Amino acid sequence: MSLTHDGRRGSYFREVLLRPKDTIRKARAELRDVDFDTVACRGMSGVSFGAVLAYLMNKSLFIVRKPMSVEGAHTQSHEGAIGHRWIFVDDFVSSGATRDHVMRAVEGLAPSAVFVGDYLYQNPSPWRPVVIPR
């Protein structure tokens, strides 16, 4: 749990939705000196933040779809393009399953692309680096 803009306890995602400019501003500042050309993400928390971040930073966006159990629901497992150096963007990493799924997708489509690290926009630990290297 994090605190919302008015000091009440609330979900991290609600905080991002209530104060997206602050979160994006912070991310742009923290990523300013990181050498990457693509933002890779998956799911609501990754895409809702990653798409805006990629657009504002003039980076490519690569979205990996979640696996679907319904036949015919998705014809593609991904959208967008991978450049030469990419970061994985999400709110946080718990089990690592989402991150691993994105990594396998990128490695399968662009094996020469370099994974720079993770940007976790709701990183609860101030001592951890902004981009967590592989």
C-alpha positions as CSV (number, residue, x, y, z in Angstrom):
1,M,0.0,0.0,0.0
2,S,1.1,3.5,-0.6
3,L,-0.4,6.9,0.3
4,T,-2.7,8.7,-2.1
5,H,-2.2,12.3,-3.0
6,D,-4.4,13.3,0.0
7,G,-2.5,11.2,2.5
8,R,-5.0,8.3,2.7
9,R,-3.8,4.7,2.2
10,G,-4.6,3.4,-1.3
11,S,-3.3,1.2,-4.0
12,Y,-0.2,2.1,-5.9
13,F,-2.1,2.0,-9.2
14,R,-4.7,4.5,-8.0
15,E,-1.9,6.8,-7.0
16,V,-0.4,6.6,-10.5
17,L,-3.8,7.3,-12.0
18,L,-4.4,10.2,-9.7
19,R,-1.0,11.7,-10.2
20,P,0.3,10.5,-13.6
21,K,2.2,13.7,-14.3
22,D,4.3,13.3,-11.1
23,T,5.0,9.7,-11.9
24,I,6.0,10.4,-15.5
25,R,8.1,13.4,-14.5
26,K,10.0,11.3,-12.0
27,A,10.5,8.5,-14.5
28,R,11.8,10.9,-17.2
29,A,14.3,12.4,-14.8
30,E,15.5,9.1,-13.5
31,L,15.9,7.6,-17.0
32,R,17.5,10.7,-18.5
33,D,21.0,9.2,-18.5
34,V,20.0,5.6,-19.3
35,D,20.9,4.5,-22.8
36,F,17.9,2.8,-24.3
37,D,15.6,3.1,-27.3
38,T,12.7,0.8,-26.5
39,V,10.2,0.5,-23.6
40,A,8.9,-3.1,-23.3
41,C,5.9,-3.8,-21.1
42,R,2.9,-6.1,-20.6
43,G,-0.5,-5.9,-18.9
44,M,-2.4,-2.9,-17.7
45,S,0.1,-1.6,-15.2
46,G,3.0,-1.8,-17.7
47,V,1.2,-0.5,-20.8
48,S,-0.7,2.3,-19.1
49,F,2.6,3.8,-17.9
50,G,5.0,2.5,-20.5
51,A,3.0,3.8,-23.5
52,V,3.0,7.4,-22.1
53,L,6.6,7.2,-21.1
54,A,7.8,5.9,-24.5
55,Y,5.8,8.6,-26.3
56,L,7.1,11.4,-24.1
57,M,10.7,10.2,-24.3
58,N,10.5,9.5,-28.0
59,K,11.3,5.8,-27.6
60,S,9.8,2.8,-29.4
61,L,7.1,0.8,-27.6
62,F,7.0,-3.0,-27.5
63,I,3.9,-4.5,-25.9
64,V,3.8,-8.2,-25.1
65,R,0.4,-9.6,-24.8
66,K,-0.6,-11.9,-21.9
67,P,-1.2,-15.5,-22.9
68,M,-4.8,-16.1,-23.8
69,S,-6.7,-19.3,-23.1
70,V,-9.6,-18.4,-25.5
71,E,-8.9,-19.4,-29.0
72,G,-8.8,-16.7,-31.6
73,A,-8.7,-13.8,-29.1
74,H,-5.3,-12.6,-30.2
75,T,-3.6,-13.1,-33.5
76,Q,-0.3,-11.6,-32.4
77,S,1.6,-12.1,-29.2
78,H,3.1,-8.6,-29.4
79,E,2.7,-5.1,-30.8
80,G,5.3,-2.6,-31.7
81,A,9.0,-2.9,-32.5
82,I,12.2,-3.6,-30.6
83,G,15.2,-1.4,-31.1
84,H,18.8,-2.1,-30.1
85,R,18.6,-1.4,-26.3
86,W,15.5,-1.9,-24.2
87,I,14.1,-1.6,-20.7
88,F,11.3,-3.5,-19.1
89,V,8.8,-1.2,-17.4
90,D,6.2,-2.2,-14.8
91,D,5.0,-1.2,-11.4
92,F,7.0,-3.8,-9.5
93,V,8.4,-7.3,-9.9
94,S,7.0,-9.9,-7.5
95,S,7.5,-13.4,-8.9
96,G,9.3,-12.3,-12.1
97,A,6.9,-14.3,-14.3
98,T,5.7,-11.2,-16.3
99,R,9.3,-10.0,-16.7
100,D,10.4,-13.4,-17.9
101,H,7.6,-13.6,-20.4
102,V,8.6,-10.3,-21.9
103,M,12.2,-11.3,-22.0
104,R,11.5,-14.5,-23.8
105,A,9.3,-12.6,-26.3
106,V,12.0,-10.1,-27.0
107,E,14.8,-12.7,-27.2
108,G,12.7,-14.7,-29.7
109,L,12.0,-11.7,-32.0
110,A,15.2,-9.7,-31.6
111,P,18.0,-11.9,-30.2
112,S,20.6,-9.1,-30.7
113,A,18.7,-6.5,-28.7
114,V,20.4,-5.7,-25.4
115,F,18.4,-5.8,-22.2
116,V,19.5,-2.7,-20.2
117,G,17.4,-3.4,-17.1
118,D,14.1,-2.9,-15.3
119,Y,12.4,0.4,-14.5
120,L,9.9,-0.2,-11.7
121,Y,7.9,2.9,-11.3
122,Q,6.5,1.9,-8.0
123,N,9.8,0.8,-6.6
124,P,9.2,0.8,-2.8
125,S,12.9,0.6,-1.9
126,P,14.7,3.9,-2.1
127,W,18.1,2.2,-1.9
128,R,17.5,0.2,-5.1
129,P,18.8,1.6,-8.4
130,V,16.3,3.1,-10.8
131,V,17.2,0.7,-13.6
132,I,17.9,-2.7,-12.1
133,P,20.5,-4.3,-14.4
134,R,20.2,-7.9,-15.5
